[in-house]
Amino acid sequence: MRHRDNKIYLASKSPRRRELLRQVGVEFELLMLRSDPARGAADVSEDVLPGEDPHVYVARVAKEKGAFAWNMLQQRRQPLRPVLTADTTVTIDGEILGKPVDHKEAIAMLERLSGRTHQVLTSVAIHAERVAEQVTQLSEVRFAKLTPAQIRAYCATTEPYDKAGGYGIQGLAALFVEHIEGSHSGIMGLPLFETANLLRKAGYPV
């Protein structure tokens, strides 16, 4: 049965995830989790544990965000609707590439991705009254060989600095991509096919 107010909660700060949900007509209310240690302890740590595999890492973070958000709803006595959480990471040679902290790190990441194939993992979790399920989607992305001038020009924009791996496929970096295998929306941060299946299991038809 569809929820009476026809909404879910999205526990994510990502504007890309909001855009993707709107694209497929899913109505949502934002549920913000703290992620900035400078403003107090983060609700869920996104630190990589020593020796943690990228698949394990991305699934753990998405699951912990979902569990925390669901508990927060109950504690605040807010209306209980499905809670959607997700986490995306980029990996190459088995190493996780997070969001670059500065210009130098952004350049180093793109130099490493240049001319090679890397993996983008997005794990999506859904929490509802009788449902707690999760799926992790993997896509492969091959970059063309980038010139130093291309890398410098891209890193002079604002695009690399809030994205795992230091690039956004929905922006200027689309020009770098020779081939993808998997889910374009998953690379953006929310694989829509898998997300729709999870929402249906939580009683929200898409």
LOLOTI-966986 format. One record per atom (N, C-alpha, C): x, y, z; residue in one letter. Coordinates in steps of 0.05 Angstrom, whole numbers, padded with zeros to 5 digits, always signed. Layout:
XYZA;...
***
This chain:
+00017-00024+00000M;+00000+00000+00000M;+00018+00025+00000M;+00011+00044-00016R;+00027+00069-00017R;+00023+00085+00008R;+00044+00098+00017H;+00042+00115+00041H;+00024+00139+00036H;+00009+00146+00056R;-00012+00165+00052R;-00003+00192+00042R;+00021+00201+00051D;+00031+00227+00042D;+00049+00224+00018D;+00052+00200+00008N;+00067+00195-00017N;+00095+00206-00017N;+00108+00205+00006K;+00135+00215+00008K;+00153+00194+00022K;+00180+00197+00016I;+00200+00183+00032I;+00218+00204+00045I;+00236+00195+00062Y;+00257+00212+00072Y;+00283+00205+00056Y;+00297+00226+00048L;+00323+00223+00036L;+00344+00233+00055L;+00360+00216+00066A;+00381+00224+00085A;+00407+00227+00069A;+00409+00249+00055S;+00433+00254+00038S;+00434+00284+00032S;+00459+00294+00032K;+00463+00322+00024K;+00468+00325-00006K;+00470+00303-00020S;+00478+00304-00048S;+00456+00316-00066S;+00462+00338-00080P;+00442+00349-00099P;+00437+00331-00122P;+00457+00314-00130R;+00453+00295-00152R;+00432+00275-00145R;+00431+00265-00120R;+00411+00245-00112R;+00383+00258-00112R;+00382+00283-00104R;+00356+00297-00105R;+00346+00298-00134R;+00364+00306-00152E;+00356+00309-00180E;+00347+00282-00192E;+00360+00261-00185L;+00353+00235-00196L;+00326+00225-00185L;+00321+00230-00160L;+00294+00222-00149L;+00272+00238-00163L;+00277+00264-00166R;+00257+00281-00180R;+00253+00271-00208R;+00274+00262-00221Q;+00273+00253-00249Q;+00252+00230-00252Q;+00251+00213-00232V;+00232+00190-00234V;+00207+00194-00217V;+00202+00219-00208G;+00177+00225-00195G;+00174+00216-00166G;+00196+00212-00152V;+00195+00204-00124V;+00195+00229-00107V;+00174+00233-00091E;+00173+00256-00073E;+00187+00249-00047E;+00202+00269-00037F;+00218+00263-00013F;+00220+00288+00004F;+00227+00282+00029E;+00234+00303+00048E;+00262+00298+00057E;+00278+00319+00059L;+00306+00316+00066L;+00308+00311+00096L;+00326+00292+00103L;+00332+00286+00131L;+00362+00289+00133L;+00371+00310+00145M;+00400+00317+00144M;+00414+00304+00167M;+00436+00290+00161L;+00454+00279+00181L;+00479+00296+00182L;+00490+00299+00206R;+00515+00314+00209R;+00538+00298+00198R;+00555+00312+00182S;+00578+00298+00171S;+00604+00315+00174S;+00602+00338+00186D;+00625+00356+00188D;+00635+00355+00217D;+00658+00342+00222P;+00669+00340+00249P;+00674+00368+00261P;+00679+00388+00244A;+00684+00415+00255A;+00660+00427+00269A;+00636+00416+00263R;+00612+00426+00275R;+00601+00407+00296R;+00618+00390+00306G;+00610+00370+00325G;+00614+00342+00313G;+00611+00322+00329A;+00616+00295+00319A;+00597+00287+00297A;+00607+00274+00276A;+00590+00265+00254A;+00571+00244+00265A;+00547+00243+00253D;+00528+00223+00262D;+00537+00195+00254D;+00549+00193+00230V;+00560+00168+00220V;+00588+00173+00209V;+00608+00159+00218S;+00635+00164+00208S;+00638+00153+00180S;+00650+00169+00163E;+00656+00160+00135E;+00686+00153+00132E;+00700+00151+00155D;+00728+00143+00154D;+00731+00114+00145D;+00751+00108+00129V;+00756+00081+00120V;+00771+00066+00142V;+00761+00043+00150L;+00775+00027+00171L;+00800+00015+00159L;+00820+00010+00176P;+00845-00002+00166P;+00840-00028+00151P;+00850-00030+00126G;+00848-00054+00111G;+00820-00059+00100G;+00802-00040+00102E;+00774-00045+00094E;+00771-00046+00063E;+00758-00067+00053D;+00753-00070+00025D;+00733-00048+00016D;+00737-00037-00009P;+00718-00016-00018P;+00689-00025-00018P;+00683-00050-00026H;+00655-00059-00026H;+00644-00060+00003H;+00660-00069+00021V;+00652-00070+00050V;+00648-00042+00060V;+00666-00024+00054Y;+00665+00003+00063Y;+00639+00017+00054Y;+00634+00017+00029V;+00611+00032+00018V;+00585+00021+00029V;+00583-00005+00031A;+00559-00018+00042A;+00556-00011+00072A;+00577-00011+00087R;+00576-00005+00115R;+00566+00023+00120R;+00577+00042+00106V;+00570+00070+00110V;+00541+00075+00103V;+00531+00064+00081A;+00503+00068+00073A;+00485+00055+00094A;+00492+00031+00103K;+00475+00017+00123K;+00474+00032+00149K;+00498+00042+00158E;+00498+00057+00184E;+00483+00083+00182E;+00484+00097+00159K;+00469+00121+00156K;+00439+00115+00158K;+00430+00093+00145G;+00402+00086+00145G;+00392+00079+00173G;+00408+00063+00187A;+00400+00055+00214A;+00399+00079+00233A;+00418+00097+00231F;+00419+00121+00247F;+00395+00138+00241F;+00389+00143+00216A;+00367+00160+00208A;+00340+00149+00218A;+00336+00122+00215W;+00311+00110+00224W;+00308+00113+00254W;+00329+00108+00269N;+00328+00112+00298N;+00322+00141+00306N;+00334+00160+00291M;+00329+00188+00296M;+00299+00195+00292M;+00287+00184+00271L;+00259+00189+00266L;+00242+00179+00289L;+00248+00156+00299Q;+00233+00145+00322Q;+00236+00161+00347Q;+00261+00170+00352Q;+00266+00186+00376Q;+00252+00213+00375Q;+00251+00224+00351R;+00238+00251+00348R;+00208+00248+00344R;+00198+00224+00342R;+00169+00219+00338R;+00159+00232+00313R;+00176+00231+00292Q;+00168+00242+00266Q;+00152+00220+00251Q;+00135+00228+00232P;+00121+00208+00216P;+00140+00187+00204P;+00132+00162+00207L;+00150+00141+00197L;+00144+00136+00168L;+00163+00142+00151R;+00162+00136+00123R;+00188+00122+00116R;+00190+00109+00092P;+00215+00097+00084P;+00238+00118+00084P;+00261+00109+00093V;+00285+00125+00094V;+00305+00114+00073V;+00314+00131+00055L;+00333+00123+00035L;+00360+00136+00041L;+00380+00119+00041T;+00408+00129+00045T;+00425+00116+00024T;+00448+00129+00018A;+00466+00119-00002A;+00494+00129+00003A;+00513+00114-00007D;+00541+00123-00006D;+00555+00114-00032D;+00572+00132-00042T;+00586+00126-00067T;+00616+00129-00063T;+00631+00110-00074T;+00660+00112-00073T;+00672+00104-00099T;+00696+00115-00105V;+00711+00109-00129V;+00735+00092-00120V;+00741+00071-00135T;+00764+00055-00128T;+00780+00048-00152T;+00806+00047-00149I;+00825+00039-00170I;+00848+00024-00157I;+00856+00002-00168D;+00877-00015-00157D;+00870-00023-00128D;+00844-00026-00122G;+00835-00035-00096G;+00836-00013-00075G;+00843+00012-00083E;+00845+00034-00064E;+00821+00053-00067E;+00811+00062-00045I;+00789+00081-00045I;+00799+00109-00050I;+00786+00123-00069L;+00791+00151-00074L;+00768+00167-00064L;+00772+00182-00042G;+00750+00198-00031G;+00748+00225-00045G;+00737+00244-00031K;+00735+00272-00041K;+00762+00286-00037K;+00773+00298-00058P;+00799+00311-00055P;+00797+00334-00035P;+00817+00336-00018V;+00817+00357+00003V;+00827+00384-00008V;+00842+00383-00030D;+00853+00408-00041D;+00859+00404-00070D;+00869+00426-00083H;+00875+00426-00111H;+00897+00406-00118H;+00917+00403-00102K;+00938+00384-00107K;+00928+00355-00107K;+00911+00348-00088E;+00901+00321-00088E;+00882+00316-00111E;+00866+00336-00119A;+00848+00333-00142A;+00864+00327-00167A;+00886+00341-00171I;+00903+00336-00195I;+00915+00308-00194I;+00924+00300-00170A;+00936+00273-00167A;+00916+00251-00173A;+00891+00255-00165M;+00870+00235-00171M;+00865+00233-00200M;+00862+00255-00214L;+00856+00254-00243L;+00880+00243-00258L;+00904+00249-00250E;+00928+00237-00263E;+00927+00207-00260E;+00918+00197-00237R;+00917+00169-00233R;+00895+00155-00250R;+00872+00169-00253L;+00850+00158-00269L;+00854+00160-00299L;+00871+00178-00307S;+00876+00184-00336S;+00884+00159-00351S;+00870+00153-00373G;+00877+00131-00390G;+00872+00103-00379G;+00857+00102-00357R;+00853+00076-00343R;+00823+00072-00337R;+00817+00047-00329T;+00790+00040-00320T;+00789+00039-00290T;+00769+00051-00278H;+00765+00050-00249H;+00737+00041-00243H;+00731+00036-00218Q;+00705+00026-00210Q;+00691+00047-00193Q;+00665+00049-00197V;+00648+00067-00180V;+00627+00049-00166V;+00628+00050-00140L;+00610+00034-00123L;+00589+00052-00110L;+00564+00046-00113T;+00543+00061-00098T;+00526+00040-00084T;+00525+00043-00058S;+00508+00026-00041S;+00484+00041-00032S;+00460+00030-00036V;+00435+00042-00029V;+00421+00025-00008V;+00411+00038+00014A;+00397+00024+00035A;+00369+00037+00039A;+00350+00020+00045I;+00323+00029+00051I;+00315+00018+00078I;+00305+00036+00095H;+00294+00028+00122H;+00265+00036+00123H;+00248+00018+00132A;+00220+00024+00136A;+00210+00007+00160A;+00184+00007+00165E;+00175-00006+00190E;+00180-00036+00190E;+00178-00049+00167R;+00183-00078+00166R;+00204-00085+00146R;+00219-00066+00137V;+00238-00071+00115V;+00265-00057+00122V;+00286-00072+00119A;+00313-00060+00120A;+00330-00075+00099A;+00332-00064+00076E;+00346-00078+00054E;+00367-00059+00041E;+00385-00071+00026Q;+00407-00056+00015Q;+00417-00070-00010Q;+00428-00054-00029V;+00440-00065-00053V;+00464-00047-00060V;+00485-00060-00070T;+00509-00045-00079T;+00512-00049-00108T;+00514-00027-00123Q;+00516-00028-00152Q;+00545-00020-00160Q;+00556-00035-00179L;+00584-00029-00188L;+00583-00022-00218L;+00597+00000-00224S;+00600+00008-00252S;+00630+00011-00258S;+00638+00007-00283E;+00665+00011-00291E;+00666+00035-00310E;+00686+00052-00306V;+00689+00076-00322V;+00717+00078-00333V;+00719+00081-00359R;+00746+00084-00371R;+00750+00113-00380R;+00771+00126-00370F;+00778+00153-00378F;+00796+00152-00402F;+00794+00172-00420A;+00814+00176-00441A;+00840+00186-00427A;+00861+00185-00443K;+00886+00196-00433K;+00884+00227-00432K;+00887+00238-00409L;+00883+00267-00405L;+00909+00282-00406L;+00909+00305-00418T;+00933+00322-00418T;+00935+00337-00392T;+00959+00345-00385P;+00962+00362-00361P;+00945+00387-00362P;+00942+00399-00386A;+00926+00423-00388A;+00897+00417-00382A;+00886+00394-00392Q;+00859+00387-00386Q;+00854+00383-00356Q;+00873+00369-00343I;+00871+00364-00314I;+00872+00390-00299I;+00890+00408-00305R;+00892+00434-00291R;+00867+00450-00295R;+00856+00451-00319A;+00832+00467-00325A;+00809+00456-00309A;+00806+00430-00308Y;+00783+00418-00293Y;+00786+00424-00263Y;+00810+00421-00253C;+00814+00425-00224C;+00813+00455-00216C;+00812+00472-00236A;+00808+00501-00230A;+00779+00508-00227A;+00761+00489-00234T;+00732+00493-00229T;+00725+00483-00201T;+00700+00486-00194T;+00691+00476-00168T;+00683+00446-00168T;+00682+00434-00192E;+00670+00408-00194E;+00683+00385-00178E;+00710+00384-00177P;+00722+00360-00165P;+00719+00358-00135P;+00713+00379-00120Y;+00719+00380-00092Y;+00697+00369-00073Y;+00674+00363-00084D;+00653+00350-00067D;+00645+00323-00078D;+00663+00311-00093K;+00656+00286-00106K;+00677+00265-00102K;+00669+00240-00097A;+00687+00218-00094A;+00703+00215-00120A;+00729+00211-00118G;+00746+00208-00141G;+00753+00234-00155G;+00742+00256-00146G;+00750+00282-00156G;+00738+00289-00183G;+00715+00277-00190Y;+00701+00285-00215Y;+00672+00279-00214Y;+00656+00292-00231G;+00628+00287-00234G;+00621+00280-00262G;+00610+00257-00267I;+00605+00249-00295I;+00582+00265-00307I;+00566+00278-00291Q;+00543+00294-00301Q;+00553+00322-00308Q;+00578+00329-00304G;+00588+00355-00309G;+00609+00355-00331G;+00629+00372-00328L;+00650+00375-00349L;+00666+00350-00353L;+00668+00333-00332A;+00684+00309-00334A;+00671+00288-00353A;+00647+00293-00362A;+00635+00275-00382A;+00652+00274-00407A;+00667+00295-00412L;+00685+00296-00435L;+00709+00277-00433L;+00714+00267-00408F;+00737+00250-00404F;+00730+00220-00408F;+00705+00214-00409V;+00696+00186-00407V;+00695+00173-00434V;+00711+00153-00439E;+00711+00138-00464E;+00689+00116-00464E;+00685+00104-00440H;+00666+00081-00439H;+00657+00077-00410H;+00632+00070-00407I;+00622+00061-00381I;+00608+00034-00385I;+00610+00018-00364E;+00595-00007-00363E;+00581-00008-00336E;+00555-00007-00336G;+00540-00007-00311G;+00517+00012-00312G;+00516+00030-00292S;+00493+00048-00288S;+00503+00077-00288S;+00494+00092-00307H;+00501+00121-00308H;+00491+00135-00283H;+00467+00129-00275S;+00456+00142-00250S;+00471+00133-00226S;+00480+00108-00226G;+00496+00097-00204G;+00522+00112-00201G;+00535+00119-00224I;+00560+00134-00223I;+00554+00162-00212I;+00531+00173-00218M;+00523+00199-00207M;+00518+00198-00177M;+00511+00174-00167G;+00507+00172-00138G;+00482+00158-00129G;+00465+00149-00148L;+00440+00135-00141L;+00431+00118-00164L;+00437+00092-00164P;+00428+00075-00186P;+00397+00072-00186P;+00384+00083-00206L;+00355+00086-00204L;+00340+00059-00207L;+00350+00041-00223F;+00337+00015-00225F;+00337+00000-00198F;+00360-00001-00186E;+00362-00015-00160E;+00346+00000-00138E;+00347+00027-00139T;+00333+00043-00119T;+00303+00038-00121T;+00292+00038-00145A;+00264+00033-00149A;+00255+00006-00138A;+00272-00014-00142N;+00265-00041-00131N;+00264-00040-00100N;+00283-00026-00088L;+00283-00024-00059L;+00258-00009-00049L;+00251+00013-00062L;+00228+00028-00054L;+00202+00012-00056L;+00200-00005-00077R;+00176-00022-00079R;+00174-00041-00056R;+00197-00052-00047K;+00197-00070-00025K;+00188-00057+00001K;+00193-00030+00002A;+00184-00015+00026A;+00156-00004+00023A;+00142-00012+00002G;+00114-00004-00001G;+00110+00022-00016G;+00131+00032-00029Y;+00128+00057-00045Y;+00131+00050-00074Y;+00110+00047-00089P;+00112+00039-00117P;+00125+00062-00134P;+00142+00054-00152V;+00155+00073-00170V;+00149+00065-00198V;
***
